[in-house]
């Protein structure tokens, strides 16, 4: 799945808690492929999530 900046997402922290927020930055490798995401959570904390920890929230 391809994610973009401003996508609403959920991810799990190390303790397994589900967190929700908005992607604010994409980490990319030398080939331009997204490898991780910086997410601003709904409580304004900022965390990093790998592509394996993240899922899109349907907003429609």
C-alpha positions as CSV (number, residue, x, y, z in Angstrom):
1,X,0.0,0.0,0.0
2,X,1.3,3.5,-0.9
3,X,0.9,6.2,1.7
4,X,1.2,10.0,1.2
5,X,1.6,13.0,3.4
6,X,-1.7,14.0,5.1
7,X,-3.1,10.4,5.0
8,X,-5.0,9.5,8.1
9,X,-3.4,6.4,9.6
10,X,-3.2,4.1,12.6
11,X,-0.2,2.3,13.8
12,X,0.8,0.2,16.8
13,X,3.4,1.3,19.4
14,X,5.9,-1.1,20.9
15,X,3.4,-2.0,23.6
16,X,0.7,-2.9,21.0
17,X,-1.5,0.2,21.6
18,X,-3.2,1.4,18.5
19,X,-2.5,5.1,17.8
20,X,-4.1,7.3,15.2
21,X,-2.7,10.4,13.4
22,X,-1.7,12.0,10.2
23,X,1.5,11.3,8.1
24,X,3.7,14.5,8.1
25,X,6.9,13.1,6.5
26,X,7.9,10.1,4.3
27,X,11.3,8.4,4.8
28,X,12.6,7.1,1.5
29,X,15.5,4.9,0.5
30,X,18.0,5.7,-2.3
31,X,15.5,4.3,-4.9
32,X,12.7,6.7,-3.8
33,X,10.7,4.0,-2.1
34,X,9.0,4.8,1.2
35,X,10.6,2.9,4.1
36,X,9.0,4.6,7.0
37,X,6.7,7.4,8.0
38,X,6.6,10.2,10.6
39,X,3.2,10.5,12.1
40,X,1.7,13.4,14.1
41,X,-0.7,11.7,16.5
42,X,-4.1,13.1,17.4
43,X,-2.6,14.1,20.8
44,X,0.2,16.0,19.0
45,X,3.0,13.6,19.7
46,X,5.2,12.8,16.8
47,X,6.4,9.2,16.2
48,X,8.1,7.2,13.5
49,X,6.3,4.1,12.0
50,X,7.6,1.5,9.7
51,X,5.6,0.4,6.7
52,X,4.8,-2.8,8.6
53,X,3.2,-0.9,11.5
54,X,0.9,1.3,9.6
55,X,-2.6,1.1,8.1
56,X,-4.8,3.7,6.4
57,X,-8.0,4.9,8.1
58,X,-10.9,5.2,5.7
59,X,-12.2,8.8,6.0
60,X,-15.0,8.4,3.4
